[in-house]
Every structure is written in C-alpha cells, then in structure tokens.
Amino acid sequence: MNMLTLSHVCKSFGGRPVVDDLSFSVKPHTIFGFIGQNGAGKTTTMKMILGLLAADRGNIEVNGEQVAFGRTRTNRHIGYLSDVPEFYGFMTPGEYLELCGKIARMAPSQARSKSAELLKLVGLDGADTRIQGFSRGMKQRLGMAQALLNDPPLLICDEPTSSLDPLGRKEILELMLLAKNRTTVVFSTHILSDVERICDEAAFLHQGRIIRGGTLEEIRAARREDGPELEVEFYSAADAERFKARFSAARMFSLSGVRLEAQDEEAVPGILEMLARERLPVRRFERLEPTLEDLFAEMVRG
Ligand SMILES: Nc1ncnc2c1ncn2[C@@H]1O[C@H](COP(=O)(O)OP(=O)(O)OP(=O)(O)O)[C@@H](O)[C@H]1O
C-alpha cells in the first residue's frame, strides 16, 4: 500500500487553476521530491494533504485513509516540518520537545525518553541552551525532531533547506536520509541538487501539473534517448583544436576542453579509437549525465 496517494486533485483560486488534475503516489520508506518553481502549487498541495485546504475535486489518501478538509484525523499519520519552524525561544530543546510530548498525551517518562532519543538523532543532545540562540540549521534540526515525535509513518517537509547555508542544508539532507529508516519522506523544494542527492522518486510540478515524474533514473532516461553528451579534455589547446576540427557538433568549453553534443551510443568506441590513432593524450573523457536542473529548465521552456 502507498503511504500517500493523490488522484486527480484540482484547486483553483478565483477561477485560476493552481493545482490541475494532480495524481501521484509515494511508496513507504522512500524519499519523494516534490519540485517546482515559486508559485507552482507546492504549498497549496501540501495544505490539501494536511486537510487545511479543501480540494475542488479529486481524492487524497494518507496511509490508506481518505483526507477530509477541516478534519485532522489523518494528520495523526503525519509529521510536518515547515521552512522556518517556530518555537518557544525561552525553552531548551529538551524542555520544548517534552512539552510537545505532553501535549500529544505521552506519559512524562515516555516524553522524556523520546525527546532524548530524537535530540540524539538530530545531533542536539548536547545543546542545553535556550532555543532563541540557535542558528537556523539548529532550529531546522529541532523541527525535524519535533516532527518525528509521534513516530509518524509520513514526514512532510515544506522547503526544509531553502533558508539554510550549504552546511545546514547538508545536515538536513542527511537527517532526511536517516529518517527514511523510520518513516516516509515527502519534501518540496526548488533546489534540484538536493533532490539528486537523496530522493528515490520525484515529480516536477509546473503550473499546477506534473510535467515529469518517476524514479530519478526514469526522469533522466527520457533525455538519454537523444544520446550522451561527451566532454573530452586535453593537455594542450592545440590538441583540443585538432580534435574539435573532426566533428561538426563540437564546441570548446574551456581552453583545452571540447564538448560533443548528443552522440550515438555506437559512436563512442570510434571516438576513442580515433584518439588513440592520432596519439592525442587525454586528460579526461566523460559522458555527461544531465543534471535535474538541465532537465527541468528544458521541460519548463517546453
Ligand atoms: N489563498 C490563496 N488565494 C489566492 N491565490 C493563492 C492562494 N494561495 C496560493 N495562491 C496562489 O497559488 C499559486 C501557487 O501558490 P503555492 O504557494 O502553492 O506555490 P508554491 O509552489 O508553494 O510556491 P512557493 O515556493 O513560492 O511557496 C500562486 O500563484 C499563489 O499566488
């Protein structure tokens, strides 16, 4: 059974479709990247999953249970982390998590042990100071601990890395990978390199519609039909020029580097033979994988 399923979900504001016939599903213990530019409809979709906004049409199921607008029953399956989580700054992280545990009706001893376990998981077990002095990265890690407090089978993170510096981002990405052992993660983002680093599956959202989805391998495979791009780097500019002169679909990308546009798969051995025959010493020969950023830019341009 899928952990999350959206079937033909639609939402308009003032007659303008913002989410348009959206369908996708997320398998348990995977990380699903929900990708889109600003205004693509990511937050609107998340709000509908959380039952905070009514869908005009379609169906949403969380852990096999149908989401109903205004009722929060299905939210017992969900942990939620926003882009900038808010806390009581005068508390320490341990005090804050224990309070959350008590609000969730945990016994005091359970709230204490669960808080300690999660603070260790997010690397805040030594942080015994008030939250108000925390960096954004530390707050995000605490938000992650809070979201995992009830052992939810689904963790939804709305742009969890957008406000962080590269180190903070890396920490949150690593935490999401760790969280995958205990839950299923859906995270929205416009940072495609984050998706490449940790996601099993992803969906590209554009103007409220999914323009491509699947495993990262499937998403990349669609482009590979055009054949690989190759980069060949030489030790001298003269060698690079000699090589480039042999190909019409070639251009220099640096003083001594040549890029060959989409090549037939069969052409690659011939190129290698030619390099050996002409005794052109090669510093680097690489098939370029398109980045998700390249793919997304292409799709959005149409
Ligand atoms: N309550 C509302 N009333 C009218 N329009 C809205 C409302 N909520 C969102 N919108 C519009 O719907 C579109 C999608 O917004 P949404 O917040 O879902 O996008 P997003 O993908 O999360 O973008 P961002 O990364 O900027 O948060 C935007 O054009 C936004 O202005």
The ligand as a Tripos MOL2 file, in Angstrom:
@<TRIPOS>MOLECULE
LIG
   31    33     1     0     0
SMALL
NO_CHARGES

@<TRIPOS>ATOM
      1 N1         -5.3520   31.6530   -0.7150 N.pl3     1 LIG1
      2 C1         -4.9840   31.9960   -1.9380 C.ar      1 LIG1
      3 N2         -5.7240   32.8390   -2.6830 N.ar      1 LIG1
      4 C2         -5.3620   33.1590   -3.9480 C.ar      1 LIG1
      5 N3         -4.2720   32.6920   -4.5720 N.ar      1 LIG1
      6 C3         -3.4790   31.8470   -3.8820 C.ar      1 LIG1
      7 C4         -3.7940   31.4550   -2.5380 C.ar      1 LIG1
      8 N4         -2.8310   30.5870   -2.1250 N.ar      1 LIG1
      9 C5         -1.9430   30.4630   -3.1530 C.ar      1 LIG1
     10 N5         -2.3470   31.2050   -4.2060 N.ar      1 LIG1
     11 C6         -1.6620   31.2850   -5.4970 C.3       1 LIG1
     12 O1         -1.4930   29.9870   -5.9940 O.3       1 LIG1
     13 C7         -0.2560   29.8500   -6.6720 C.3       1 LIG1
     14 C8          0.5220   28.6700   -6.0950 C.3       1 LIG1
     15 O2          0.9150   29.0070   -4.7660 O.3       1 LIG1
     16 P1          1.7290   27.9980   -3.8500 P.3       1 LIG1
     17 O3          2.0130   28.7290   -2.5720 O.co2     1 LIG1
     18 O4          1.0220   26.7090   -3.7640 O.co2     1 LIG1
     19 O5          3.0520   27.7990   -4.6940 O.3       1 LIG1
     20 P2          4.4360   27.1570   -4.2650 P.3       1 LIG1
     21 O6          4.7800   26.1850   -5.3360 O.co2     1 LIG1
     22 O7          4.3730   26.6490   -2.8740 O.co2     1 LIG1
     23 O8          5.4150   28.3820   -4.3580 O.3       1 LIG1
     24 P3          6.4580   28.9730   -3.3020 P.3       1 LIG1
     25 O9          7.7150   28.2030   -3.4980 O.co2     1 LIG1
     26 O10         6.5930   30.3950   -3.7420 O.co2     1 LIG1
     27 O11         5.8520   28.8440   -1.9320 O.co2     1 LIG1
     28 C9          0.4620   31.1910   -6.5300 C.3       1 LIG1
     29 O12         0.2560   31.9100   -7.7240 O.3       1 LIG1
     30 C10        -0.2540   31.8510   -5.3810 C.3       1 LIG1
     31 O13        -0.2450   33.2450   -5.5240 O.3       1 LIG1
@<TRIPOS>BOND
     1     1     2 1
     2     2     3 ar
     3     2     7 ar
     4     3     4 ar
     5     4     5 ar
     6     5     6 ar
     7     6     7 ar
     8     6    10 ar
     9     7     8 ar
    10     8     9 ar
    11     9    10 ar
    12    10    11 1
    13    11    12 1
    14    11    30 1
    15    12    13 1
    16    13    14 1
    17    13    28 1
    18    14    15 1
    19    15    16 1
    20    16    17 2
    21    16    18 1
    22    16    19 1
    23    19    20 1
    24    20    21 2
    25    20    22 1
    26    20    23 1
    27    23    24 1
    28    24    25 2
    29    24    26 1
    30    24    27 1
    31    28    29 1
    32    28    30 1
    33    30    31 1
@<TRIPOS>SUBSTRUCTURE
     1 LIG1         1 GROUP 0 **** ****
